[in-house]
Amino acid sequence: MQLWAGLGNPEPSQMRHRHNIGFMALDAIARRHGFSPWRRRFKGETADGQIGTHKLLLLRPLTYMNASGESVQQAASFFKIAPAAITAFHDELDLAPGRVRVKKGGGAAGHNGLRSMDRMLGTPDYWRVRLGIGHPGSKERVNGHVLGDFAKADQGWLGDLLDAVADAAPLLAAGEPESFMTRVALLAGEKN
Protein backbone atom coordinates (compact mmCIF):
# COMPACT_ATOMS: atom_id res chain seq x y z
CA MET A 1 0.00 0.00 0.00
CA GLN A 2 1.10 3.54 -0.75
CA LEU A 3 0.20 6.63 1.26
CA TRP A 4 -0.29 9.84 -0.71
CA ALA A 5 -0.64 12.90 1.53
CA GLY A 6 -1.87 16.23 0.21
CA LEU A 7 -0.63 19.12 2.33
CA GLY A 8 -2.85 22.06 3.12
CA ASN A 9 -4.93 23.81 5.78
CA PRO A 10 -8.38 22.56 6.82
CA GLU A 11 -10.47 25.72 7.17
CA PRO A 12 -13.20 26.05 4.51
CA SER A 13 -12.09 29.65 3.91
CA GLN A 14 -8.62 28.34 2.98
CA MET A 15 -9.63 25.71 0.43
CA ARG A 16 -8.67 27.86 -2.59
CA HIS A 17 -5.36 29.07 -1.10
CA ARG A 18 -2.17 28.36 -3.04
CA HIS A 19 -0.92 26.52 0.07
CA ASN A 20 -3.75 23.99 -0.46
CA ILE A 21 -2.78 22.80 -3.93
CA GLY A 22 -1.81 19.45 -2.35
CA PHE A 23 -5.42 18.94 -1.19
CA MET A 24 -6.65 19.96 -4.64
CA ALA A 25 -4.40 17.42 -6.35
CA LEU A 26 -5.66 14.57 -4.16
CA ASP A 27 -9.27 15.61 -4.76
CA ALA A 28 -8.67 15.43 -8.52
CA ILE A 29 -7.02 12.00 -8.22
CA ALA A 30 -9.82 10.65 -6.01
CA ARG A 31 -12.50 11.81 -8.46
CA ARG A 32 -10.72 10.55 -11.57
CA HIS A 33 -9.95 7.11 -10.18
CA GLY A 34 -13.16 6.41 -8.24
CA PHE A 35 -11.80 6.39 -4.69
CA SER A 36 -14.06 5.88 -1.69
CA PRO A 37 -15.76 8.90 -0.11
CA TRP A 38 -13.55 10.87 2.28
CA ARG A 39 -13.84 9.88 5.95
CA ARG A 40 -12.27 11.26 9.11
CA ARG A 41 -9.43 9.36 10.75
CA PHE A 42 -5.73 9.79 11.61
CA LYS A 43 -6.28 13.50 12.39
CA GLY A 44 -7.32 13.91 8.78
CA GLU A 45 -9.56 12.69 6.01
CA THR A 46 -8.79 9.56 4.01
CA ALA A 47 -10.03 7.98 0.80
CA ASP A 48 -9.17 4.43 -0.23
CA GLY A 49 -8.73 3.22 -3.75
CA GLN A 50 -6.68 1.52 -6.36
CA ILE A 51 -4.86 2.81 -9.41
CA GLY A 52 -3.99 -0.04 -11.72
CA THR A 53 -2.74 -2.82 -9.45
CA HIS A 54 -1.58 -0.40 -6.74
CA LYS A 55 -3.58 0.09 -3.56
CA LEU A 56 -3.49 3.66 -2.23
CA LEU A 57 -4.60 5.58 0.81
CA LEU A 58 -5.10 9.28 0.14
CA LEU A 59 -4.76 11.54 3.19
CA ARG A 60 -5.64 15.19 3.73
CA PRO A 61 -4.28 16.12 7.20
CA LEU A 62 -6.66 18.34 9.17
CA THR A 63 -3.94 19.40 11.61
CA TYR A 64 -2.95 22.57 9.74
CA MET A 65 0.19 22.68 7.63
CA ASN A 66 2.63 23.07 10.53
CA ALA A 67 1.52 19.76 12.08
CA SER A 68 0.84 17.71 8.92
CA GLY A 69 3.36 15.10 10.01
CA GLU A 70 1.19 14.05 12.96
CA SER A 71 -1.55 12.87 10.64
CA VAL A 72 0.85 11.27 8.14
CA GLN A 73 2.75 9.45 10.90
CA GLN A 74 -0.47 8.04 12.42
CA ALA A 75 -1.67 6.66 9.08
CA ALA A 76 1.76 5.30 8.16
CA SER A 77 2.14 3.64 11.56
CA PHE A 78 -1.34 2.08 11.48
CA PHE A 79 -0.81 0.53 8.04
CA LYS A 80 2.94 -0.10 8.54
CA ILE A 81 3.83 2.00 5.49
CA ALA A 82 7.53 2.74 5.08
CA PRO A 83 8.68 6.26 4.16
CA ALA A 84 9.68 5.02 0.68
CA ALA A 85 5.96 4.31 0.02
CA ILE A 86 4.81 7.78 1.15
CA THR A 87 4.33 10.69 -1.27
CA ALA A 88 3.61 14.28 -0.20
CA PHE A 89 1.84 16.58 -2.68
CA HIS A 90 2.67 20.19 -1.81
CA ASP A 91 2.97 23.76 -3.05
CA GLU A 92 6.36 24.85 -4.32
CA LEU A 93 7.38 28.52 -4.48
CA ASP A 94 10.56 27.78 -6.41
CA LEU A 95 8.72 26.33 -9.42
CA ALA A 96 6.84 28.38 -12.00
CA PRO A 97 3.05 28.12 -11.81
CA GLY A 98 1.84 24.87 -13.32
CA ARG A 99 5.21 23.09 -13.26
CA VAL A 100 5.66 19.76 -11.47
CA ARG A 101 8.76 18.04 -10.14
CA VAL A 102 9.02 14.76 -8.27
CA LYS A 103 11.92 13.92 -6.01
CA LYS A 104 12.76 11.59 -3.18
CA GLY A 105 14.10 13.03 0.04
CA GLY A 106 15.83 16.34 0.45
CA GLY A 107 15.40 19.34 2.69
CA ALA A 108 12.19 21.06 3.68
CA ALA A 109 13.30 24.34 2.02
CA GLY A 110 11.28 26.34 4.54
CA HIS A 111 8.07 24.38 3.93
CA ASN A 112 6.48 23.80 7.34
CA GLY A 113 4.42 20.82 6.20
CA LEU A 114 7.52 18.99 4.99
CA ARG A 115 9.43 20.00 8.12
CA SER A 116 6.64 18.46 10.23
CA MET A 117 6.69 15.26 8.17
CA ASP A 118 10.48 15.00 8.49
CA ARG A 119 10.22 15.38 12.26
CA MET A 120 7.34 12.91 12.74
CA LEU A 121 8.60 10.26 10.30
CA GLY A 122 12.18 10.59 11.55
CA THR A 123 13.48 10.87 8.00
CA PRO A 124 13.16 13.03 4.89
CA ASP A 125 13.32 9.92 2.64
CA TYR A 126 9.79 10.00 1.25
CA TRP A 127 8.62 11.15 -2.17
CA ARG A 128 7.53 14.73 -2.89
CA VAL A 129 5.36 15.94 -5.74
CA ARG A 130 6.28 19.63 -5.92
CA LEU A 131 3.43 21.62 -7.49
CA GLY A 132 4.62 25.01 -8.72
CA ILE A 133 2.76 28.10 -7.52
CA GLY A 134 5.48 30.62 -8.39
CA HIS A 135 7.24 33.14 -6.18
CA PRO A 136 5.73 36.57 -5.53
CA GLY A 137 9.11 38.25 -6.07
CA SER A 138 10.15 39.23 -2.57
CA LYS A 139 10.51 37.38 0.72
CA GLU A 140 8.17 39.83 2.47
CA ARG A 141 5.29 38.86 0.15
CA VAL A 142 5.65 35.06 0.47
CA ASN A 143 3.24 34.59 3.39
CA GLY A 144 0.45 36.53 1.71
CA HIS A 145 1.10 34.72 -1.56
CA VAL A 146 0.85 31.16 -0.22
CA LEU A 147 -2.06 32.04 2.08
CA GLY A 148 -3.95 33.83 -0.68
CA ASP A 149 -6.49 32.38 -3.08
CA PHE A 150 -5.48 31.53 -6.62
CA ALA A 151 -6.32 34.48 -8.86
CA LYS A 152 -8.92 34.24 -11.63
CA ALA A 153 -6.05 34.39 -14.12
CA ASP A 154 -4.65 31.19 -12.55
CA GLN A 155 -7.79 29.11 -13.02
CA GLY A 156 -6.91 27.92 -16.54
CA TRP A 157 -3.46 26.54 -15.81
CA LEU A 158 -4.53 25.29 -12.36
CA GLY A 159 -7.41 23.22 -13.75
CA ASP A 160 -5.19 21.87 -16.52
CA LEU A 161 -2.47 20.96 -14.03
CA LEU A 162 -4.84 19.15 -11.65
CA ASP A 163 -6.42 17.23 -14.55
CA ALA A 164 -2.97 16.26 -15.82
CA VAL A 165 -1.81 15.09 -12.37
CA ALA A 166 -4.94 12.92 -12.03
CA ASP A 167 -4.51 11.52 -15.54
CA ALA A 168 -0.82 10.70 -15.01
CA ALA A 169 -1.29 9.27 -11.50
CA PRO A 170 -0.99 5.63 -12.70
CA LEU A 171 2.62 6.33 -13.69
CA LEU A 172 3.41 7.72 -10.25
CA ALA A 173 1.71 4.77 -8.54
CA ALA A 174 3.79 2.41 -10.68
CA GLY A 175 7.02 4.03 -9.47
CA GLU A 176 7.76 5.92 -12.69
CA PRO A 177 8.29 9.53 -11.51
CA GLU A 178 10.12 10.65 -14.68
CA SER A 179 7.31 9.36 -16.90
CA PHE A 180 4.77 10.97 -14.58
CA MET A 181 6.47 14.38 -14.88
CA THR A 182 6.73 14.07 -18.66
CA ARG A 183 3.07 13.09 -18.99
CA VAL A 184 1.91 15.96 -16.75
CA ALA A 185 4.01 18.44 -18.74
CA LEU A 186 2.59 17.17 -22.04
CA LEU A 187 -1.03 17.16 -20.88
CA ALA A 188 -0.95 20.50 -19.07
CA GLY A 189 1.10 22.07 -21.89
CA GLU A 190 -1.31 20.89 -24.60
CA LYS A 191 -4.11 22.92 -23.06
CA ASN A 192 -2.09 26.13 -22.61
Backbone bond lengths (Angstrom), bond angles and torsions (degrees), N, CA, C in turn:
res aa  C-N    CA-C-N  psi(-1)  N-CA   C-N-CA  omega(-1)  CA-C   N-CA-C  phi
1 M - - - 1.461 - - 1.528 109.34 -
2 Q 1.318 114.56 142.03 1.460 121.14 174.96 1.529 109.28 -109.28
3 L 1.314 115.77 148.93 1.459 122.49 176.25 1.518 107.92 -114.76
4 W 1.332 116.28 118.03 1.458 121.91 176.50 1.523 107.37 -110.31
5 A 1.323 116.08 117.12 1.465 122.09 -177.51 1.523 109.83 -109.26
6 G 1.315 116.42 124.49 1.453 121.72 173.82 1.517 107.89 -94.55
7 L 1.326 117.22 127.53 1.461 119.75 -177.82 1.515 110.68 -94.81
8 G 1.325 114.98 138.94 1.457 120.97 -179.60 1.518 110.38 -177.57
9 N 1.315 115.85 -169.02 1.464 123.32 177.20 1.517 108.84 -116.97
10 P 1.355 117.89 144.99 1.458 120.76 -168.62 1.526 117.87 -85.40
11 E 1.317 118.84 -12.67 1.464 119.27 -175.32 1.533 111.08 -66.17
12 P 1.334 117.90 136.43 1.468 120.00 178.26 1.530 113.13 -54.34
13 S 1.324 117.18 -34.11 1.466 120.71 -179.66 1.532 112.15 -69.84
14 Q 1.334 117.32 -12.72 1.459 121.94 -177.55 1.526 113.46 -102.72
15 M 1.310 117.78 -0.52 1.457 120.80 -172.62 1.525 114.25 -59.76
16 R 1.327 118.81 -28.69 1.465 121.70 -178.71 1.529 112.61 -99.22
17 H 1.335 116.96 7.86 1.467 121.01 178.16 1.528 110.50 -66.98
18 R 1.321 116.14 149.86 1.462 121.01 175.62 1.536 111.03 -58.86
19 H 1.322 116.48 -33.61 1.470 121.86 179.54 1.528 111.42 -62.77
20 N 1.331 118.02 -18.44 1.459 121.87 -175.61 1.524 113.70 -99.56
21 I 1.316 118.14 15.88 1.457 120.00 -179.32 1.534 111.48 -62.33
22 G 1.334 117.57 -25.89 1.467 120.75 175.91 1.518 111.49 -64.48
23 F 1.345 117.28 -43.10 1.468 121.18 175.07 1.522 109.85 -60.87
24 M 1.340 116.07 -44.64 1.465 121.15 -177.66 1.525 111.24 -60.83
25 A 1.326 116.54 -40.68 1.469 120.27 179.53 1.525 110.95 -63.39
26 L 1.331 117.06 -44.38 1.469 119.29 179.30 1.517 111.52 -65.28
27 D 1.329 117.36 -38.40 1.468 120.14 177.02 1.523 110.53 -59.24
28 A 1.330 116.73 -42.91 1.473 120.97 179.96 1.531 110.82 -64.66
29 I 1.327 116.81 -41.73 1.472 121.39 179.09 1.524 110.26 -64.65
30 A 1.337 116.58 -45.84 1.470 120.70 -179.12 1.527 111.11 -59.87
31 R 1.337 116.82 -44.26 1.473 120.30 179.13 1.525 111.55 -64.12
32 R 1.306 116.22 -48.36 1.470 121.23 -175.32 1.520 112.28 -62.81
33 H 1.330 116.78 -36.85 1.458 120.21 -171.79 1.530 113.45 -107.68
34 G 1.325 117.53 14.26 1.458 121.77 172.14 1.517 115.25 63.73
35 F 1.318 117.22 43.10 1.466 120.67 178.12 1.527 110.37 -71.31
36 S 1.315 115.93 164.55 1.462 121.96 177.52 1.527 109.74 -62.32
37 P 1.345 116.96 162.63 1.473 118.16 172.69 1.530 109.89 -61.58
38 W 1.331 115.96 153.50 1.460 121.20 178.18 1.522 109.40 -68.45
39 R 1.327 116.46 139.99 1.467 121.09 174.89 1.518 109.58 -139.07
40 R 1.330 115.30 151.31 1.469 120.87 -176.06 1.519 111.44 -80.76
41 R 1.327 114.57 127.30 1.466 122.85 170.22 1.524 108.48 -174.01
42 F 1.322 116.59 162.24 1.468 122.93 -179.66 1.529 112.14 56.68
43 K 1.327 117.40 40.51 1.469 122.29 -178.11 1.529 111.02 54.72
44 G 1.317 115.24 35.11 1.455 120.17 -179.65 1.507 111.48 -164.21
45 E 1.310 115.39 -161.10 1.455 122.64 174.72 1.521 107.48 -124.44
46 T 1.332 115.79 136.11 1.458 120.44 -178.57 1.528 110.58 -123.64
47 A 1.315 114.59 154.01 1.462 122.96 171.71 1.521 106.50 -136.66
48 D 1.316 116.42 134.86 1.459 122.30 -179.04 1.519 109.44 -102.60
49 G 1.312 115.12 147.97 1.456 118.51 176.75 1.505 112.02 -176.46
50 Q 1.319 113.03 -174.73 1.446 120.50 -179.32 1.523 108.44 -137.69
51 I 1.312 115.27 139.31 1.459 121.37 173.77 1.515 105.52 -123.03
52 G 1.318 116.14 112.80 1.460 120.26 -172.64 1.514 108.24 64.41
53 T 1.317 116.70 -126.14 1.468 121.00 178.86 1.521 112.00 -98.85
54 H 1.334 116.81 8.80 1.468 121.19 -173.61 1.530 111.15 -103.63
55 K 1.336 114.87 123.33 1.459 120.91 177.94 1.522 108.80 -84.15
56 L 1.349 115.55 133.05 1.465 120.33 -177.80 1.517 112.11 -130.39
57 L 1.308 114.23 148.28 1.459 122.01 169.33 1.526 105.88 -116.39
58 L 1.329 116.65 118.81 1.450 121.60 174.88 1.517 107.98 -92.19
59 L 1.332 116.90 139.18 1.461 121.85 -176.24 1.518 110.62 -135.57
60 R 1.334 115.58 126.49 1.464 121.90 170.87 1.528 106.57 -112.09
61 P 1.349 118.21 101.70 1.467 119.94 179.45 1.529 110.97 -61.15
62 L 1.314 116.54 137.82 1.464 121.52 177.67 1.527 110.84 -106.55
63 T 1.307 116.03 23.78 1.465 123.00 -175.31 1.520 113.20 -94.74
64 Y 1.309 118.14 1.75 1.460 125.00 -168.56 1.522 108.06 75.82
65 M 1.320 114.46 154.42 1.465 121.89 -173.09 1.526 112.28 -52.96
66 N 1.323 117.93 -44.82 1.463 121.68 -173.64 1.522 114.07 -64.84
67 A 1.329 117.43 -15.50 1.465 120.97 -179.58 1.530 111.60 -124.13
68 S 1.321 117.80 22.83 1.469 122.24 -178.58 1.522 112.67 -54.89
69 G 1.320 116.25 -35.27 1.460 120.87 -177.64 1.514 113.95 -60.46
70 E 1.338 117.43 -28.77 1.470 119.90 179.12 1.520 110.52 -61.21
71 S 1.311 116.49 -46.36 1.454 122.07 179.95 1.532 110.91 -66.35
72 V 1.339 115.94 -47.19 1.468 120.73 -179.10 1.528 110.25 -61.22
73 Q 1.326 117.15 -43.65 1.469 120.83 -178.82 1.525 110.85 -63.60
74 Q 1.335 117.95 -41.35 1.472 120.59 179.32 1.522 111.44 -61.30
75 A 1.333 116.76 -46.61 1.464 120.33 -179.57 1.525 111.07 -65.82
76 A 1.328 116.62 -43.30 1.466 120.72 -179.70 1.525 110.91 -63.59
77 S 1.317 116.68 -41.47 1.459 121.12 179.66 1.530 111.36 -65.68
78 F 1.330 116.52 -44.44 1.467 120.92 -178.41 1.526 111.00 -60.19
79 F 1.330 116.87 -43.96 1.467 120.89 -176.89 1.537 113.00 -95.18
80 K 1.341 116.70 2.73 1.465 121.92 -179.68 1.537 110.99 55.53
81 I 1.328 114.93 50.62 1.460 121.87 179.91 1.527 109.20 -97.08
82 A 1.311 116.31 122.81 1.460 121.83 -179.36 1.525 110.10 -74.10
83 P 1.339 117.25 153.08 1.469 119.96 178.72 1.533 113.89 -51.85
84 A 1.323 118.25 -34.31 1.468 121.35 -179.48 1.534 112.28 -64.21
85 A 1.343 117.68 -16.26 1.468 121.86 179.46 1.534 111.70 -105.13
86 I 1.336 116.28 13.24 1.467 121.89 179.64 1.528 108.57 -109.26
87 T 1.331 115.96 135.66 1.463 121.85 176.54 1.521 108.63 -128.27
88 A 1.327 115.92 128.38 1.471 121.97 176.24 1.526 108.62 -102.44
89 F 1.319 117.33 128.23 1.460 123.88 174.17 1.523 106.45 -100.67
90 H 1.346 117.46 121.11 1.464 119.13 -173.80 1.520 112.19 -148.28
91 D 1.320 115.09 161.46 1.461 122.33 175.78 1.516 110.04 -71.09
92 E 1.338 115.31 146.50 1.453 120.81 -178.99 1.528 110.23 -135.76
93 L 1.320 115.65 110.51 1.466 122.14 178.99 1.523 112.85 -63.91
94 D 1.324 116.70 -33.77 1.454 121.22 -172.86 1.523 114.09 -84.12
95 L 1.324 117.18 8.79 1.468 121.72 173.96 1.520 108.63 -117.64
96 A 1.312 116.08 142.92 1.462 120.86 177.28 1.521 109.86 -60.85
97 P 1.321 117.81 150.68 1.464 120.43 178.48 1.527 111.80 -52.85
98 G 1.328 114.95 130.69 1.457 121.12 177.45 1.513 115.26 89.48
99 R 1.324 118.37 -6.25 1.464 121.36 179.25 1.526 109.47 -88.31
100 V 1.330 115.50 151.21 1.464 121.31 -179.49 1.520 109.42 -132.52
101 R 1.325 115.60 136.98 1.455 121.69 173.13 1.525 107.52 -134.99
102 V 1.320 114.94 143.73 1.463 121.31 177.35 1.516 107.03 -119.00
103 K 1.321 115.69 134.60 1.462 119.41 175.65 1.516 109.18 -148.84
104 K 1.318 114.60 159.37 1.456 120.48 176.60 1.509 108.37 -107.89
105 G 1.322 116.01 129.11 1.449 121.52 176.89 1.512 112.36 71.41
106 G 1.317 114.47 -169.20 1.450 120.58 -179.86 1.512 111.04 110.70
107 G 1.324 115.14 -179.33 1.456 121.08 -179.38 1.514 112.35 -81.89
108 A 1.312 115.22 169.42 1.469 120.91 179.63 1.519 112.06 -81.27
109 A 1.321 118.00 -17.16 1.476 123.31 178.30 1.535 112.04 49.56
110 G 1.326 116.08 40.16 1.457 120.33 177.47 1.517 115.07 80.98
111 H 1.336 117.63 0.54 1.465 120.79 -179.20 1.528 108.89 -84.32
112 N 1.327 116.64 114.54 1.465 120.33 -174.62 1.520 113.72 -66.36
113 G 1.306 118.62 -30.22 1.462 120.92 176.92 1.519 111.31 -65.78
114 L 1.331 116.61 -44.10 1.464 120.56 177.43 1.522 110.97 -67.43
115 R 1.320 116.61 -39.67 1.466 120.63 178.15 1.534 109.82 -59.36
116 S 1.333 117.08 -42.37 1.460 121.11 178.75 1.532 111.07 -65.25
117 M 1.332 116.67 -41.25 1.466 119.58 178.11 1.528 110.66 -63.91
118 D 1.326 117.31 -44.12 1.471 120.76 178.45 1.527 110.33 -55.98
119 R 1.325 115.15 -46.36 1.471 120.67 -177.44 1.536 111.14 -65.33
120 M 1.320 117.45 -45.61 1.471 120.63 -174.90 1.530 112.75 -76.66
121 L 1.335 117.32 -31.96 1.466 119.97 179.52 1.518 111.39 -86.47
122 G 1.342 116.83 -16.22 1.456 120.91 179.87 1.519 113.28 77.99
123 T 1.316 116.57 10.64 1.463 120.81 -178.64 1.531 109.61 -163.14
124 P 1.333 116.83 150.91 1.463 119.47 173.08 1.536 112.21 -94.55
125 D 1.331 117.71 8.63 1.465 121.86 -172.37 1.530 114.11 -85.41
126 Y 1.310 115.73 54.93 1.462 121.90 171.84 1.523 106.35 -121.61
127 W 1.316 116.38 169.53 1.465 121.34 -178.69 1.522 110.69 -83.51
128 R 1.325 115.69 149.64 1.469 121.75 177.38 1.525 108.77 -130.65
129 V 1.320 115.61 129.20 1.460 121.07 170.48 1.517 105.17 -103.41
130 R 1.324 115.39 106.26 1.467 123.36 -174.91 1.526 108.10 -90.08
131 L 1.320 116.88 113.93 1.461 123.53 -176.28 1.528 108.89 -103.43
132 G 1.321 116.26 111.16 1.452 121.59 -173.32 1.521 114.11 -66.15
133 I 1.338 114.88 128.42 1.472 121.15 174.59 1.525 110.68 -118.91
134 G 1.332 117.29 -2.26 1.458 121.04 179.92 1.517 112.54 76.81
135 H 1.311 114.80 160.95 1.464 122.51 -179.63 1.525 108.77 -105.09
136 P 1.321 118.02 139.53 1.467 119.71 -178.46 1.526 114.35 -73.45
137 G 1.327 117.87 -7.15 1.461 120.20 176.06 1.511 115.37 111.16
138 S 1.313 117.61 -31.19 1.466 119.61 177.62 1.528 109.45 -139.91
139 K 1.331 114.21 150.25 1.462 120.84 -177.56 1.537 111.89 -58.70
140 E 1.319 116.50 -34.84 1.463 121.34 -177.54 1.539 112.14 -65.55
141 R 1.317 117.12 -24.18 1.466 121.11 -176.88 1.525 113.66 -95.76
142 V 1.340 117.84 -2.92 1.469 121.14 -175.31 1.523 112.13 -60.98
143 N 1.327 118.09 -48.56 1.460 120.91 -176.42 1.524 111.45 -58.52
144 G 1.306 117.68 -47.43 1.458 121.02 178.34 1.516 112.70 -64.73
145 H 1.330 116.00 -32.61 1.470 120.65 179.36 1.527 111.04 -66.81
146 V 1.340 117.02 -53.33 1.465 119.27 -176.20 1.523 111.71 -70.22
147 L 1.333 116.99 -29.22 1.464 120.19 -179.70 1.524 112.36 -96.15
148 G 1.322 116.05 16.78 1.458 121.00 175.57 1.516 110.42 -107.33
149 D 1.321 115.85 155.83 1.462 121.02 177.39 1.524 110.46 -67.90
150 F 1.322 115.71 152.14 1.458 119.88 170.36 1.520 107.51 -60.76
151 A 1.319 116.75 140.55 1.463 122.22 179.04 1.527 110.07 -75.30
152 K 1.321 116.72 161.43 1.465 120.28 176.50 1.520 110.99 -57.41
153 A 1.327 116.68 -36.31 1.464 120.98 179.76 1.532 112.24 -64.98
154 D 1.335 117.34 -20.47 1.465 121.82 179.91 1.527 113.33 -84.08
155 Q 1.312 117.72 -15.69 1.462 120.25 -170.60 1.528 113.37 -60.41
156 G 1.328 118.05 -35.61 1.466 120.31 -179.93 1.514 112.36 -63.59
157 W 1.339 116.54 -56.64 1.467 118.56 -178.30 1.521 111.63 -67.27
158 L 1.345 117.25 -33.30 1.465 120.15 -179.03 1.527 110.51 -64.84
159 G 1.321 117.33 -48.20 1.462 120.52 178.03 1.521 111.88 -60.62
160 D 1.336 116.13 -42.21 1.468 120.47 178.60 1.526 110.94 -62.96
161 L 1.328 116.24 -42.54 1.463 120.45 -179.97 1.525 111.10 -63.28
162 L 1.322 117.55 -47.61 1.467 120.77 -178.14 1.529 110.99 -63.80
163 D 1.334 117.09 -39.84 1.470 120.61 176.05 1.522 110.56 -62.23
164 A 1.330 116.57 -43.06 1.463 121.17 -178.61 1.525 111.09 -65.79
165 V 1.324 117.31 -41.54 1.473 120.92 178.24 1.532 109.94 -61.57
166 A 1.329 116.83 -43.90 1.473 120.28 178.90 1.523 111.13 -64.31
167 D 1.335 116.67 -42.02 1.456 120.81 -179.11 1.528 111.52 -65.84
168 A 1.326 117.19 -38.50 1.468 121.53 -176.92 1.519 113.27 -87.38
169 A 1.322 118.79 -3.13 1.467 122.33 -176.93 1.527 114.15 -52.98
170 P 1.353 120.61 -35.18 1.468 118.50 178.12 1.532 113.41 -58.45
171 L 1.323 117.17 -32.42 1.467 120.04 178.29 1.526 110.78 -68.73
172 L 1.320 116.96 -39.79 1.459 120.76 177.90 1.529 110.33 -66.35
173 A 1.326 116.65 -43.67 1.466 120.76 179.48 1.522 111.49 -62.32
174 A 1.329 116.29 -31.24 1.470 121.00 -179.75 1.524 112.93 -82.60
175 G 1.340 117.43 2.23 1.456 120.52 178.64 1.514 113.55 79.21
176 E 1.336 116.33 32.10 1.464 121.48 179.31 1.530 109.99 -119.08
177 P 1.349 117.42 70.57 1.467 119.84 -175.50 1.529 114.09 -62.44
178 E 1.331 118.21 -35.93 1.466 120.43 179.67 1.524 110.65 -64.98
179 S 1.330 116.03 -44.52 1.466 120.38 178.38 1.525 110.70 -65.32
180 F 1.321 116.79 -37.38 1.459 121.43 177.10 1.528 110.07 -59.85
181 M 1.343 117.06 -49.27 1.466 120.51 -179.05 1.531 111.44 -62.22
182 T 1.319 116.36 -41.46 1.467 120.53 179.33 1.523 110.54 -62.98
183 R 1.322 116.26 -45.25 1.469 121.02 -178.66 1.534 110.57 -64.11
184 V 1.320 117.62 -43.62 1.469 120.85 178.30 1.526 109.78 -60.85
185 A 1.331 116.74 -45.66 1.467 120.25 -179.59 1.524 111.22 -60.56
186 L 1.327 116.55 -42.95 1.467 120.33 179.75 1.529 111.47 -65.12
187 L 1.326 116.43 -47.52 1.473 120.16 -177.15 1.520 111.93 -66.88
188 A 1.335 117.09 -47.40 1.454 120.46 -178.57 1.534 110.42 -68.49
189 G 1.343 116.55 -36.32 1.452 121.33 179.79 1.516 113.42 -69.16
190 E 1.346 117.03 -32.94 1.457 121.54 -179.64 1.526 111.39 -62.18
191 K 1.316 116.15 -31.94 1.462 120.48 -174.84 1.520 111.94 -88.19
192 N 1.317 117.71 -13.60 1.477 121.11 -177.66 1.515 111.74 -106.40
